[in-house]
Amino acid sequence: DAIPQVLSGQINPGRVFDRTISLADVPAGYQAMDDRTALKVMVTP
């Protein structure tokens, strides 16, 4: 539900996500969360 608000700039994703990765790096994002080096990862197209 928050995606439209993030995309429009109403919500600053920096406050929600602590890492941004590309779609190709999704496995690395899951690994970072598993390793506890990231809490929330945002995937960009």
C-alpha positions in Angstrom: 0.0 0.0 0.0 2.9 2.4 0.6 4.5 1.9 -2.9 2.4 4.7 -4.6 3.3 7.1 -1.8 7.0 6.2 -2.0 7.0 6.7 -5.8 5.2 10.0 -5.6 7.6 11.3 -2.9 5.0 11.5 -0.1 7.0 8.9 1.9 10.8 9.1 2.1 12.0 5.5 1.7 15.2 6.3 3.4 13.3 6.1 6.6 11.8 2.7 5.8 14.6 1.0 3.8 18.3 0.9 4.8 19.5 -0.5 1.4 18.5 -0.1 -2.2 19.4 -2.7 -4.8 18.6 -3.5 -8.4 16.3 -6.2 -9.5 19.3 -8.3 -10.6 20.7 -8.1 -7.1 17.7 -9.5 -5.2 19.6 -12.6 -4.1 22.2 -10.3 -2.5 19.5 -8.3 -0.8 18.0 -11.4 0.8 21.5 -12.5 1.8 22.1 -9.1 3.5 18.9 -9.4 5.4 19.8 -13.0 6.4 23.2 -11.8 7.5 21.6 -9.0 9.5 23.6 -6.3 7.6 20.3 -4.9 6.2 16.9 -4.7 7.8 14.7 -3.6 4.9 15.9 -3.7 1.3 14.2 -1.8 -1.5 14.3 -3.2 -5.0 14.5 -0.8 -7.9 13.7 -1.8 -11.5 
